[in-house]
Amino acid sequence: QVQLVESGGGLVQPGGSLRLSCAISEIFSIYAMGWYRQAPGKARELVAAITSGGSLNYADSVKGRFTFSRDNAKNTLSLQINSLKPEDTAVYYCNVREDSDPPYDYWGQGTQVTVSS
């Protein structure tokens, strides 16, 4: 059973920075991996994700401010978040999509990011 554990969330002032991390218990046949977020009263949305082919995509709202990275040796994902805005407030989730038929999504428990003065 694959387990994903996020860390690094917190309360930060507008303009501040955070670094989120996701530890993945095992790596297997993966189609994609990345970060999503869900704000109160809103649907979960893609923040950044990379496919097994190396295609990296960011949501338009975070381009230039968020940076996705992966450490294959440590089986971790990271998300560097800069220039935070109040609208970035959400629970951030780590995701791994298994390359199976049909594809299966694994999710972490989420980490809260709150941007407020």
Secondary structure, 3 states (H helix, E strand, C coil): CCCEEEECCEEECCCCCEEEEEEECCCCCEEEEEEEEECCCCCCEEEEEEECCCCEEECHHHCCCEEEEEECCCCEEEEEECCCCHHHCEEEEEEEEECCCCCEEEECCCEEEEECC
